[in-house]
């Protein structure tokens, strides 16, 4: 986690100058916690703020009026190193309770999230229905984290790739606290990665695989065509979901999302044996970053030279970032030289030096994998 600290944006405070107009309050909505059903709420401001800057703002008397409704995005993606670090967060949360009308979206790291869960419980947080807890930087827990999400006072918004790392019992206990589809997908991804390791271990000496071997095998198992198969088990041959895209008059590819957005989800891509760039990259990440494969990975969103939005994978081996673009460039390419540009807000591409492999190096990996066949 310490690698991320140079990219933390402390002291951030920005409020949307053009708030959303007041909304009609409907039964069961967040607004119904504060206003009568059928009435119109005050204007809604989106405020992006770090915990330390928020304390300063509250000391100055901001956010205490009843004429606005605030949607706070609280960014605290750092590391808790000292007792003072924890006490500052506790002070911040006590101030936060003084805001009359608000929704709270905590964007935490795997270091700060357990502290927030503890403090919210300790102080008797009363705004559970309006609280969202996200974990945005858990790129790769080397060991299962002791994060008691089942006791969290708020809604858990952690994607299925990260939920895979929690024990089955913990996942069962958060049913109702998170999206049911995401939760079910987390279980399915866990079982898929577990089953793949078992299959590979029957055919190869899996315990002797390097991380390069694991990435190579995962990629070819998921996306290779049988005619090019070098594995001892048939690949899935997942293809691009052309049925979900079209081209505009300028030739730019346009995504036509399905009702469930299966084409952009890892489990949807797995079930349909096809997906768009996001679905394929997330599925690749889910496999290699699973407890069975344990390669740090993250989906990367950005643009390709044509200007089109795209998604690919960054993964870390020997403290260097390698890349995978299942839909266009394959495994281990130099995507930086190819003109791929990650979104500026993404920390992950910046914290390790980037690397790529030549064809003969990839061939060496293939030979090594083959040599481990039982």
Phi, psi and omega in degrees: 000332184296338179295337184277341190300325177298343184255003175294141179251080182284156177074012181286136173208113177220134180240134180303119181289343179242088184292157173293141177295158178306146182247153175290132185278122181251156180301135177083356180280167176301321183294333182293347175291338187240328188236153180298141176300133182097342178277176177249131182284166171295172176300148185251118178259135171266124183239117173263124189207147174267158186299322183289321178291327181297319178301317179296319180295318180292325176296332179273002176088011180282160172067014181259359181281162180253015182264356182224154173247130186250136170251101183274130168251103187262113186260113180221072188258033183261209182231134176272111183253331186228168176297323179298324177302316180292319182294326178295321177295319180297317177300316180301316181293324177295319175297319185300327179294342182279352178286124186298310185231117183195157166245142188239117178247102181272118177256102190246167170263176177288352174271319184273333183302314178301324179294318179296318178299316180296312184294318181298322176289318183298322185267003179066049180306125187254007184244043185300320184292339181255020185244132178240131179243119179243154174236104193260350186233019179278069186295322181195098176286116182297330174227155178306130184278145175271075181245107187281065184295340180291342180258004186295138176268079182159178182271131182274120179242074178241132185290165186295331179295326178275326178297336179306332186280348180274149178300152180305318182298320177298317180297322179294327183285341180265007176301128186098339177264347182223173180295128184299321181294316179298319180297314179296321178295324178299316177300314183296321178293321177301313183290325179294311180297320179296315180295323179296318178298319179298315180298316180296322182292335176287332184259334184227166171275081189301327182294347178259002176293136167279171175296327175298318178299314182298315179296318180299312182294317180298315181298311183290328177293320183283318195240350185286149173278141182309329182295337181250019187285129175249008185264163179269010173220146186294135180284164178282328180065045180295133185248175179280139183275074180299334181296343183256011180228161175212175179242138176276187184293343179262005180083007180280134182287133181241130178278135174250091186298138172286171182299322181263357183056035182301328185292343179253003181251145182298316181289322176299317178297320180293315183293320183271353182059027175199157179189166175275185187302320182294314180296317181292318181292319179294323178294316177301315178299317183300323180287308187285337180262013180283166176301338181281325184258323171057050172248121179302131183208156177206143173288141181243128179251136181184214182226152174261170186307331179290350182094355180284145176292146184207163177225136177216187185241138167248134177220153189250125173228129180053043176061029172227147178273127168247162188230157178220128175238090186301332188270337186230314193244349177083205188258138175067026179278168172267088183286336177295314179294333180281357176093013176288135181235115177284152176301141184299332184286349183276119179286322193306317182294345189264347192265354177228152171293146181269148180216166176211169181240144174279168182301318183292331177289320177294323177295324176296322177296315179302316180296321180294318177300314181299324181292343181265007178293137182286000000 
